[in-house]
Every structure is written in structure tokens, then in C-alpha cells.
Amino acid sequence: MPFTWLLLILAAIAVVGYQMGRSRALKSAGGDRRVLHSLPVYYGSNVAMWAIVPAAAVLIVWLLAQPFFVNSRVLATLPDTMVSEGSSIGLVMSDVRRVADGLDTAVAQGAMSRDEALSLSTETSDVRERLGDVGVALGSAVSAEVLKGAQLYRTLNATGSTLMTVLVLLIALGGAAYAYSRSTADFRARNNVERGILALLIAAASVAILTTIGILFALLFNTIEFFKLYPAADFFFGTNWAPSFSGRGGASDLGVLPLLWGTFYISFIALLVAVPIGLFSAIYLSEYAGPKVRGIAKPLIEILAGIPTIVYGLFALLTVGPLLVSMFGKETLGWMQGGTAVMTAGLVMGIMLIPFVSSLSDDIINAVPQAMRDGSYGLGATKSETIRQVILPAALPGIVGAILLAASRAIGETMIVVLGAGAAARLSLNPFEAMTTITAKIVSQLTGDADFASPEALVAFALGMTLFVLTLGLNIFALYIVRKYREQYD
Amino acid sequence: MNDMRIVERKVDTNEVKIAAKDVQVFYGDNHAIKDVSVEIEDKTVTAFIGPSGCGKSTFLRCINRMNDTIDVCRVKGDILIDGEDIYDAKVDPVQLRAKVGMVFQKPNPFPKSIYDNVAYGPKIHGLAKNKADLDDIVENALRRGAIWDEVKDRLHAPGTGLSGGQQQRLCIARAVATEPEVLLMDEPCSALDPIATAQVEELIDELRKSYSVVIVTHSMQQAARVSQKTAFFHLGNLVEYGETSNIFTNPVDPRTESYITGRIG
């Protein structure tokens, strides 16, 4: 039975259970809603919840566990000799899976009967050719062991799916029946449903945390893998970034310092642009602008935040770069060689960050109580004195938070750098030279045919880990700053 | 009500400090103050009483042009302080507010240290020549705010960490530090407990020696305790204005009598 059908049946059980639970509760109360402990809706929801939640949980666990189980069973049937022949378990298993998929396709297209797919043998027919006929291309002739493995793989998966369907449906029906039997007037359905909702909320919150942990581990293992192939000291203190794409290991220089420098330099220029402009526009919008101007200007500034960064990249490449060259290029000052430079990317990234700084700061300044302004005006302070000496200090923790958020964005930005700053990793103080950042290099190391066993590809994970630790440090620093000022101003 | 105290207390001078003539205030289309004329004397505590929404706070905020910060508010008529029209185009509201200090209903110390809270006004008006001078001003203001002894050992602790009553006295000290001539108080005790209220009332009586104090209050007992003159507002009109003892013992207008006896308001 297709998976979609299973889900539809589950939903149907829930809907029917909802109606039945609702009416049973009403009936047990003799049709008088006031006798019920909860609203009828809760009795129905309780049954639906019992029908879906345990069944879905089993379904998810089963879907996660089945591949592991099938793989290990199939692997056990394969002779050890196959694996030791210069390949890996993964490669043999992927052969098995491909043949199994091919058999599935052949059966689905009618080129092979079900029984034939199960009884097919390498001695009686050319499996490679048969599968080639239905459009499944295999790299080499199929060995008897692989075909057997594939057949076992198919059988196990088919049995597994059937078992799963039956089990899930039984659990759904059982859950619904259990909840239905309890749907009487005295039953505290509302409390139960609310506990279910609480669990849902907790689950949603844990997804974010667990994902972060998952990402961290994925990065961590690959980083460790990288440091096995490439010395850590050379990575962290190397001043040269020159990966070779020719072969494995050997000639590559993978020093992170030029990339770190480029990242910080570009982010620094971006913040230099974004912080004053963003902060000043926030002050204007929240303190000086009338409601009409504010109503138009604030959304306009926020539109800047909605522009995809690749568009900013184009703006850097086609407009800002040439403009800067005409100002600082060979004809005039001679500082700038080409349109792609730290300055180009920094300026455009700064423009991108303006709405982050201004919108957040604006909200924070607006949150400063009117009593503070009244107090200051009442003492004969002007508007600007009030802003400088009362409102900004009171809003400072929030503003620092906004700036650090913008800094995180700047450090993680990729497209503007790729298009605006060039791809050359170099250590230089001249902001008119091309440089590149960690994120841009992660992209270039992993695009194309990446061999995930080579240090040239694995270095991307080490770079990602570096970036992760950097932004984590930045956030901890931000929290520290915010807390420190909060002690003083609260 | 302590009638004995009212009788004993004499008004020191009869010099007019603030003179309002035919003042009208509009909030958009709402006519909030109608034809109010009043003469407020120097070195006197004048209380504005009346039911909520009667316009007493609005009128108070006209005296230092705090209503200017509200967009929809329009003021007509003349308010003179020492004979000068404060709504004249020549008058800078910022300078006026330095001369006419204000204390608000809710204590609103700035998120700064106690010292910086008091030093804020003197600093922006350049009243102190040097640090020692500023220290003196701050100490004096805190003494006049009757809070010096409580905070002298922690001048650099945040002002927001004080109790409500202390915060309000800090705000009074802050207002006093700019050496105003008039002190406006908008229900200064409504957020305070009885003990803090008593302290602030004592302080107001003390401040009368140097300033003309105008206080808006909902508590008639408080008006009777601290003021020499009382003005009763009702629905935007100034109904009755006179010696506090007369207003409370012998009101002329029936509306005043109803209010002070608790029948309206």
C-alpha cells in the first residue's frame, strides 16, 4: 500500500474518531453540554490525538529504523571477499540498492513479473541488459551475490512496509478506541488536550535545539577528518591559501588566516557603513519624523532587508565596483586595480545591513518609556540632548544587540563577497584590493565534483566550524555586553 | 483633615508669579480647558483639585509648555510668568522649562546613577563651572529633596534602584537642581505609600520658602494639608479659586461643595 494511502487512512481514523468521541461524550451527558467537564470539541480532539500521535510516533521510528535493519541483514549475506576487493562496504551496498531499484522499476513498468524479479538469477539471464531495457543503467555486470542481495533487500523492504502499515493502523485504531472508551462526561478531556498541545510546543522548541546540535556534530566529525589529513597548525596559522585541484593532498596550502582577515576586513567596512547610517535613520524615524513620514519611510527601509543578497551582489559588480574604479582607479589615484575589492563588497554589504540596524534600533528606541522623555524635557533639555543623554543610554543594550546581529550577518554573507570582493585570498591592508572570505571559499571548495575524502573538500568543514565558533563567540560577547549594560541601566 | 494647620498657615507674600488669562486648550476637536483665568502667587503652594479628566493636569502642563510635545494640542490665551508671555514667539520652551521645573505622577528617574540624575539639568544648562561646583549643586539639591542622608553613600548607584518614595524625592531634587522659579507637580504622591507621601508633603512645604509650587492632586486631604491656595476644576472650567481654608470650609459654588463633600467626582 502506498505511503500516502497510509497517511490518508490515519487522517480518516482521526476524523471519524473526532466525531465519535464528540457524540459519545454528548450522549453520556444526556445531550446537556453543561454536564460535560469540557467543551465537546475537546472530547473529539482527544480521540483524534490518541489516534494520530502514537501511530505517527511508531511510523517515524519505524521509517528511521527499517533501512538500518535491512542493510545489516543484506550485508550479512554478502561474502566478505566482495568487500575486500579494493572497494568499500558503502560501494557494494549502493550497487545492491541500485539493482533493487532497477528491479522495482522493471516490475512497475511491466517488463518483469513479480515472481520473475524474485527468482531472477545471473545464470539464466543477463540482468544488466534486462535492466538496461527499462532505462536503469548499471556500471558493470551484476554478480550473483549482488543480485541475491538486491532480491533480499526488496523482500525485506516489502515485508517491512506491510508490517509497518498493519502495525501503524492497529495502533491508530487502538488509540482511538481507548480514547473513545474514556469519552464520558466526567473525563477531563480539556486538560488532556492541553497537555498534548504543551507536548507539541516542547517538541517544536526541541527541533531547533536538536538541529543545531546535529549541525554541530556534522561539522565536527568532518573537521576531525580534515585534521587527520592536514596539520591543524598549518590550517590555523598558515598565511597562504592555495588549494590544488589536481590530486589528493600534497601541494595544497590551506592557511585560514587570509580568509579570516578578508572576512573581518569586509565585515568591518560593512559595519562602518551600516551602524552610523542605520542608527541615525532610526533616531530620525523614532524621534523626529511625523507619523506620516514614518509610515512611509520605515517600510521602505525594511524593503532593503527583503532584497536577495545576489541582487546586492549584482549591484556591487555592475554599479559600485565600476564607480569606485572611476574614483580610485588608474586614471585618478591609482589605488584600485579592478572593480572587485574589499571596499566594493564592504560598501554594498553595509547597505544591506542598514535595515537590520535601523529597524531593530527604531523598535528599541520606541520602547524607551515616554516618562523618560517627559522627565528630560521637563528639566529644560532639548530634543537632541534628551536623545543623546537619556534615550540612547537607555536603549544601548538593545542597540548593541542589533549591531552584533548585523555583524553576524556580515560575517556569514556569501553572495556579495563572491561577486563584489573577488576570489583571491590575500593578506593586505589596502581596502581597494580583491580579497575573499571564509563563506565564499566554502562555496568554491564544495562546488563542482568534490571528493569528500580529500583535504581540499574537507577543509570546507573546518572553515565552517571556524565560522561557527566565531559567530558563537560573537553572540556570547553580545550577551555579556547586553547584560553588563543592563545592570547599569535598569 | 487637619483644619488647625490650615488656619495657622499664613501666605508669606502676595506677589503674583503666574497669571493666566482666558486660557483655552484643545486636543484635536476636544475642548479640554475653557476660559481659565487664574493668578498664582509666589512662594505659595497652590493646589489644583477636581475629578479625573477635568483638565487640571492639562492646565498644569500649559505652564511649562509641556503640551508642545503633543502634536494635536493647541493652546489659546495668555499665560504670563513675571509679566512675560510664555507663549510669545520669542520664548524658547526649552529655556522656559529650565525656569519652570516639573515633577511627574510616576517617579521617572533616568537610567543613570543618582548623581547623574541630579547633575543632568545643571550640566545641560551649564550651571556648574567645574566638578567641585557640580558636586555642591548635587549635594544641595539632594538636601533640598530631603534624600541626601539616604543616598550620600551611594551616589553612583543607579537611581532606578531606589524605592518609589525615594525615586520621587530624587525627581524633586533633580527638578530643584536647575534652580527653577516655579515647581509644577502632577500628582506627585499618587504612586507612593502613605509614609513616602508624608515625606514628600513635608518636602513641598519646605520648598514653598524658595519657589512657587503648583500641585495637582486627587486627594483633598493632601490639598488641605499642603496648599495655601486651591483651585477647583470641573469639566474644563475653573469653578472656584481661593484660600484653601475657605474652599474647604466655606465653598461658594455648589459644585465645589458637592465635590469636597464627596457627592461628585
Interface residues (C-beta under 8 A of the other chain):
Chain A: G290 P369 A371 M372 R373 D374 G375 S376 Y377 G378 L379 G380 A381 T382 E385 Q389 V390 P393 A394 Q488 Y489 D490
Chain B: N64 M66 T69 D71 V94 Q95 L96 R97 A98 K99 G101 M102 V103 F104 K106 N108 P109 F110 P111 K112 Y120 G121 I124 H125 P158 T160 C171 R174 A175 T178
